Amino acid sequence: MKNCELSIPGETRIALGVDEANRLHRYATSQAEMAAMAGRNAVLAVLRLGKLLKDLKAATIHGEWGQLFKKETEDKLKPWFQFGQQMANKYMRCYQEAVARLGEDERPALDMGLDGEAVEALPELVEKATGNAVTPRQMMLNLQVVKDGSKSAAHAARLAQHETILRNRGTGRAAVPVNPEQAMIAAVAAVQPEEELREQKRQVAVKDAHHLVILMDEFIKENLHKYLPGPDRDYLLLCLKNVGQIIKEGK
């Protein structure tokens, strides 16, 4: 799609710019809050996964555990993990190291919470056990499950933001600003369970779709389309038609 400049008077452009700045501020704030919540949920999911794997490993007979990581098997109905054994070891170590940071009277409560029982103190126990980690990567670093190496967290965030810009380049839309929390989550996507990433993307998709509908509704109610010059109106209609086709086809 070709970029085009809208013929908007200076006073109107300023008013629209202020409104857009306020919208972006609200959006950035809500995204930061959602990312922080997603990060904490991912930390809890990793601890639950680590405990589950530890329990499963203890329940398997000698030699059976390694077979659960091999999808190439004659028995197509046999269950197998969709992640490697090395990743499984990291998950289990996260759980074991986290439990070791708690007192003997706190460990049963943590286990009950990780097993799905209602434990009011679970958030505080998780924070204490993981060193207030807000992402799986930070938790693994705090618990010394992985080493930071030569890359600092800030450097990892910059890399993640750069990768986001590259992904958005040439796709017909501006690059989305990445706050540090989102950047950290993107930088450690490899250590997050696939279902957690899907749920995070689902939440973003629902929120963004809702926001787009609100913007379009305000655009029509304010009759802003009447102020668009002919070429700009045609361009907007073409964009909406293309977007509608893409969504309809599920691309």
C-alpha positions as a printed Julia matrix, in Angstrom:
251×3 Matrix{Float64}:
   0.0     0.0    0.0
   1.22    3.49  -0.8
   1.54    6.09   1.91
  -0.49    9.24   1.37
  -0.64   12.59   3.18
  -4.05   13.77   4.37
  -5.06   17.34   3.6
  -5.95   18.4    7.15
  -5.85   22.02   8.45
  -3.18   22.76  11.04
  -5.6    23.36  13.92
  -7.46   20.14  13.2
  -4.19   18.23  12.88
  -3.12   19.41  16.36
  -6.45   18.43  17.89
  -6.27   15.0   16.26
  -2.64   14.66  17.35
  -3.48   15.39  20.99
  -6.33   12.88  20.87
  -4.04   10.27  19.32
  -1.35   10.95  21.93
  -3.89   10.4   24.72
  -5.1     7.2   23.07
  -1.55    5.88  22.74
  -0.88    6.71  26.38
  -3.95    4.72  27.48
  -2.99    1.88  25.16
   0.64    1.76  26.32
  -0.43    1.76  29.96
  -2.97   -1.03  29.49
  -0.49   -3.09  27.46
   2.14   -2.73  30.19
  -0.35   -3.88  32.83
  -1.46   -6.81  30.68
   2.13   -7.82  29.93
   3.05   -7.73  33.61
   0.05   -9.92  34.45
   0.9   -12.33  31.62
   4.48  -12.54  32.9
   3.38  -13.41  36.44
   0.93  -16.0   35.1
   3.75  -17.53  33.05
   5.95  -17.76  36.16
   3.17  -19.59  38.0
   2.62  -21.89  35.0
   6.32  -22.82  34.9
   6.28  -23.7   38.61
   3.15  -25.82  38.13
   4.75  -27.49  35.13
   7.94  -28.18  37.06
   6.03  -29.84  39.89
   3.92  -31.86  37.46
   6.99  -33.11  35.59
   8.72  -34.03  38.86
   5.67  -36.03  39.94
   5.37  -37.71  36.53
   9.04  -38.63  36.47
   8.75  -40.21  39.92
   5.8   -42.26  38.69
   7.55  -43.71  35.61
   9.53  -46.92  35.62
  13.24  -47.02  34.76
  13.86  -46.07  31.12
  10.3   -44.91  30.44
  10.86  -41.21  31.18
  13.17  -40.59  28.21
  10.75  -42.3   25.85
   8.11  -39.66  26.58
  10.21  -37.11  24.67
  10.4   -39.17  21.47
   7.55  -38.51  19.08
   8.94  -40.96  16.47
   7.35  -44.11  17.8
   5.4   -46.99  16.31
   2.63  -46.49  18.83
   0.79  -43.42  17.51
  -1.46  -43.31  20.58
   1.42  -43.12  23.05
   1.64  -39.7   24.76
   4.78  -37.61  24.31
   5.97  -34.18  25.42
   6.03  -31.38  22.84
   9.24  -29.98  24.35
  12.69  -31.43  24.88
  14.1   -33.23  27.89
  16.57  -30.4   28.5
  13.68  -27.94  28.76
  11.88  -30.32  31.1
  14.94  -30.4   33.35
  14.88  -26.59  33.53
  11.21  -26.6   34.49
  11.82  -29.15  37.25
  14.85  -27.27  38.53
  12.78  -24.08  38.72
  10.3   -25.85  40.97
  12.97  -27.51  43.11
  15.03  -24.34  43.57
  11.9   -22.31  44.34
  10.75  -24.77  47.0
  14.22  -24.71  48.56
  13.83  -20.98  49.2
  10.76  -21.48  51.38
  10.5   -22.6   54.96
   9.26  -26.08  55.81
   5.91  -24.69  56.94
   5.48  -22.79  53.63
   6.28  -25.59  51.19
   3.03  -27.56  51.69
   1.0   -24.41  51.01
   2.92  -23.76  47.8
   2.39  -27.33  46.61
  -1.32  -27.12  47.38
  -1.59  -23.9   45.39
   0.35  -25.32  42.45
  -1.98  -28.33  42.47
  -4.94  -26.01  41.96
  -6.23  -25.72  45.5
  -7.33  -22.33  46.83
  -4.38  -20.9   48.76
  -4.75  -17.23  49.64
  -1.01  -16.76  50.23
   0.02  -18.33  46.89
   1.03  -15.03  45.18
   3.23  -14.06  48.13
   4.79  -17.53  48.27
   5.56  -17.46  44.55
   7.14  -14.01  44.85
   9.31  -15.15  47.76
  10.27  -18.43  46.1
  11.23  -16.82  42.76
  12.81  -13.59  43.99
   9.88  -11.45  42.78
  10.37  -12.67  39.21
   7.92  -11.27  36.66
   8.96  -13.46  33.71
  10.06  -17.1   33.39
  13.48  -15.94  32.21
  13.95  -13.69  35.23
  12.87  -16.54  37.5
  15.42  -18.9   35.9
  18.11  -16.28  36.38
  17.12  -15.61  40.01
  17.09  -19.33  40.78
  20.36  -19.83  38.83
  18.71  -22.38  36.55
  20.27  -20.52  33.62
  23.15  -18.05  33.47
  22.89  -14.53  32.11
  26.19  -14.78  30.28
  27.39  -11.61  28.58
  23.9   -10.28  27.83
  22.28   -8.03  30.33
  18.5    -7.8   30.68
  18.6    -4.35  29.08
  20.52   -5.72  26.09
  18.02   -8.56  25.74
  15.19   -6.03  25.78
  16.87   -3.95  23.06
  17.32   -7.05  20.91
  13.68   -7.99  21.37
  12.55   -4.49  20.39
  14.79   -4.53  17.33
  13.35   -7.88  16.27
   9.82   -6.5   16.64
  10.66   -3.55  14.4
  12.11   -5.87  11.77
   9.02   -8.07  11.84
   6.75   -5.06  11.34
   8.86   -3.49   8.59
   7.18   -3.67   5.22
   3.93   -5.07   6.56
   1.99   -1.88   5.97
   1.87   -0.71   9.58
   4.12    1.15  11.95
   6.22   -0.75  14.44
   4.51   -1.09  17.82
   6.5     0.42  20.71
   7.77   -2.24  23.08
   7.94   -1.5   26.77
  10.61   -3.26  28.88
   8.17   -5.84  30.25
   6.91   -6.79  26.77
  10.46   -6.85  25.46
  11.56   -9.2   28.21
   8.65  -11.53  27.49
   9.5   -11.52  23.8
  13.16  -12.17  24.55
  12.39  -15.29  26.56
   9.54  -16.69  24.44
  11.56  -19.84  23.97
  11.18  -20.77  27.62
   7.42  -20.15  27.79
   4.98  -23.03  27.25
   3.31  -22.77  23.85
  -0.17  -22.63  25.37
   0.85  -19.61  27.49
   2.05  -17.77  24.38
  -1.19  -18.56  22.56
  -3.24  -17.28  25.48
  -1.16  -14.09  25.63
  -1.68  -13.47  21.89
  -5.4   -14.22  22.26
  -5.73  -11.57  24.96
  -3.89   -9.0   22.81
  -6.02   -9.88  19.77
  -9.29   -9.46  21.67
  -8.17   -6.19  23.24
  -6.86   -4.71  19.97
  -9.94   -5.78  18.01
 -12.18   -4.14  20.62
 -10.09   -0.97  20.46
 -10.25   -0.86  16.64
 -14.03   -1.19  16.73
 -14.26    1.71  19.18
 -12.02    3.89  16.99
 -14.04    3.13  13.86
 -17.29    3.8   15.7
 -16.01    7.19  16.91
 -14.7     7.95  13.41
 -18.17    7.42  11.91
 -20.15    9.07  14.72
 -18.03   12.23  14.43
 -18.55   12.18  10.65
 -14.79   12.45  10.15
 -15.08   10.5    6.91
 -16.8    13.54   5.37
 -13.59   15.55   5.81
 -11.48   13.08   3.87
 -10.5    14.22   0.37
 -11.63   11.87  -2.4
  -8.3    10.03  -2.87
  -7.87    9.57   0.89
 -11.41    8.23   1.22
 -10.78    5.74  -1.58
  -7.53    4.7    0.06
  -9.27    4.12   3.42
 -12.0     2.05   1.77
  -9.38   -0.05  -0.01
  -7.51   -0.64   3.26
 -10.7    -1.68   5.07
 -11.65   -4.0    2.21
  -8.23   -5.66   2.24
  -8.27   -6.05   6.04
 -11.77   -7.5    5.92
 -10.72  -10.04   3.31
  -7.65  -11.06   5.32
  -9.68  -11.56   8.5
 -12.4   -13.44   6.63
  -9.9   -15.84   5.08
  -8.11  -16.26   8.41
  -4.64  -15.5    6.98
